Amino acid sequence: MNSKPINILAIETSCDETSVAIVQNGTTILANVVSSQIETHKKFGGVVPEVASRQHVESITLIIEEAFAQAQVRPADLSAIAVTQGPGLVGALLIGIVAAKSLAYLLDLPLIGVHHIAGHIYANQLVHELEYPLVSLVVSGGHTELVYLEAEGSFRIIGQTRDDAVGEAYDKVGRALKLPYPGGPHMDRLALAAEEGVTFPRAWLEPDSYDFSFSGLKSAVLAALNQANMKGLSLEPQAVAKGFQDSVIDVLTGKAMRAVQEYGAKQLLLAGGVAANQGLRQQLAVRCTESGVPLLAPPLSLCTDNAAMIAAAAFLKWQRGQFSALDLTADPQLKLEGWSV
């Protein structure tokens, strides 16, 4: 006799995407609706928290209805409600949490608060079979981390940024080059089209450190642009983008591969919005092939913030009966290691 499928409805509102998904048994996406606010925030050159929160309020009900329509399931078919608890913008997180708690209460379903980065990592499980132990390189607008997973749902941060996250650095350099927001995708395209790049430093930090630092690189790029401007010269945006991206990728891939070897990882996972960066994907693929370690990365649609990844991570908690109380609150500083199952 077939058991009833586990359908988890998940809500993601940690920043500037309003997303609702329904995922079956932790791996099958029945619906994954994402409403992006990029066009709204583009004119400001970055995300405005108050504006993001208001747009979440305006769209959350419509996105929930669209998810049900796409999945072709009824509220009675759901097994649990999941929601991003943190980290993220507190006002934005609260919109999703209020919606999730309301649904859980009305439908008398378990509520599962999810760590945003756990979601990014387990987005890979929606398309790949994971083998432990593994190492995940998390790269996004707000996070740059190396995470070791000895077993399913067991997170240990072995390296993280000491200043700017890599996505943040991309956006700041992109702004200096007068590229549209967000700057990362435009920087990536320029870098891949360039034949030669400006030489910039690599921040390796201490010999045994897995931490990252990109503020010095960002400052070096801005200094090069200012010096050229004072001399009446202009640096080719493609060359600047390539030099910047080469520096970033060298450090990211170098530390990730060293972690894979030191921790005996069976797989290297790429996760987060910057996981869509083609230059990074290509270089990691080369290095992983050379080392004989599989590189797993989600499709581009699952790299940026989405609710399907939140449902995938929530399934870990569902399997263990680890549910949240209805007094769940937003936690912008939620710790990944503390969220481990």
PyMOL commands that set and color helices and strands:
alter all, ss='L'
color gray80, all
select helices_A, chain A and resi 38-42+49-71+75-77+90-107+116-126+166-176+183-193+215-230+237-263+273-276+278-291+300-302+307-320+337-339
alter helices_A, ss='H'
color red, helices_A
select strands_A, chain A and resi 7-12+17-24+28-36+80-86+111-115+134-139+144-149+156-160+267-271+295-296
alter strands_A, ss='S'
color yellow, strands_A
deselect
rebuild
show_as cartoon
